[in-house]
Amino acid sequence: MSWAPKRFWKAATVQAVDGGWTVLLDTRPVKTPAKAPLVLPTEGLARLVASEWDAQTGKIDPNSMPATRMANSALDKVAPMVAAVADHLAEYGGSDLLCYRAAKPAELVRRQAEGWDPLLDWAAEALQARLTVTVGVMHVPQPEPALTALRSHLGGFSSFQLAAFHDLVAISGSLILALAVAHKRLSPEEAWDLARIDETFQAEEWGEDEEAAEVAALKRADFLSASRVFALLG
């Protein structure tokens, strides 16, 4: 049986410090797993992290603390390699979910076109990135100017923004959907539904698999948590 730390504090509060805000467990400032001070860029994010610590009862459950996990990742993992992380996320543009379409049935083809085409048009106009659409799963190279344009939109992201944005991209499989959330072109809920067009159609056709539905619910919660953290970063 693995050891897990237990709650030892009465209250989690926030406090302004040099460089931002931190979370105090009574009088003890929270640190990251790498023992770095947990200094957060906005009061809103600090309060969200504090609420996760305050919600702990008995043993601490990291799985119930998504904002804290993202903050730790931003400081311990992303901050030392911001450019490399941005490059990695930009690579999703080369195989974006929205560019790979079904050949049939007609209803799925229609749903993909109605849901995804407006987002690709938005990317072409607002982000200066026109991506190529194909039918099937065989990789199709994307225009280099489009990929360069997409990468440029990640250049101004902070380590905290990249940590949250990573989950938006990785969970949805789409750099375009993640950027649409970041630019407030879509609500997080709208983006999630668009990322799940194929799975929703299959569930309607063949019935919902209980285990798959449970996994999807967890992913949705993580996607919405990442969206909330991103929004709190200003």
Residue, then its C-alpha position, 0 to 999 in steps of 0.5 A: m500500500s503506497w504512502a500518501p500525505k495527509r491533511f495537516w492544515k486548518a485552512a489554505t489561503v492566498q498571499a501576494v509575494d514577489g512575482g505573483w501569489t502563493v498559497l499558504l497551508d496555515t503559515r506554510p507556503v506550498k512548494t512544487p514537487a521539485k521544491a520550488p516556491l509555488v508562485l502563481p501569476t494571478e490571484g484568480l489561479a492562486r485562489l483556485v489552487a487554494s480551493e483544491w487544497d482546502a477540499q482535501t480531507g484525510k489523505i491528499d488526492p493529487n487526482s482531485m487537484p488539476a490546477t495544482r498539477m498544472a501549476n507544478s508542471a508549469l514551474d518544474k517542467v515547462a519553465p526550463m524549456v518554454a520554446a521546446v514545449a511550444d514547438h512540440l505543441a505546434e507540431y499538432g498542426g501538422s496532423d490536426l484532428l479537423c483535417y482528417r475526414a470520414a468517407k462515409p456514412a453521409e451523416l458523419v461526413r455532414r457533421q464533420a463538415e458542419g462542425w469543423d469547416p467553420l473552424l478551419d475557415w476561422a484559422a485561415e482568416a484569424l490565424q493566417a493558417r489555411l490547413t489542407v483537409t483529406v479523407g481517411v487517416m493517411h498523413v497529408p503534409q500541411p503548408e509550411p506557411a500555415l504551420t509557421a503561422l500557427r507556431s507564432h501564435l504560441g510564441g507569447f504564451s507563458s509557461f503557465q499558459l503552455a501547461a494549460f494549453h498542452d492539455l487542451v491540445a493533447i486531450s482534443g487532438s486539435l491545435i485549432l480547437a485549442l487555439a479557438v478556446a484560447h482566443k474565445r472563438l469557442s467555449p470549452e464545452e463547444a470545443w469538447d463537443l466538436a472534438r468528440i463528433d466521431e465518438t458521439f456518432q458511433a455511440e448513437e449508432w452502436g450504443e454507448d460503451e460504459e467503460a469508454a463513457e467513463v474515460a470520456a467523462l474524465k477527459r472532459a473534466d480535465f479539458l474543462s479544468a485546463s480551460r479554466v486555468f487558461a482563462l484565469l491567466g488573463 
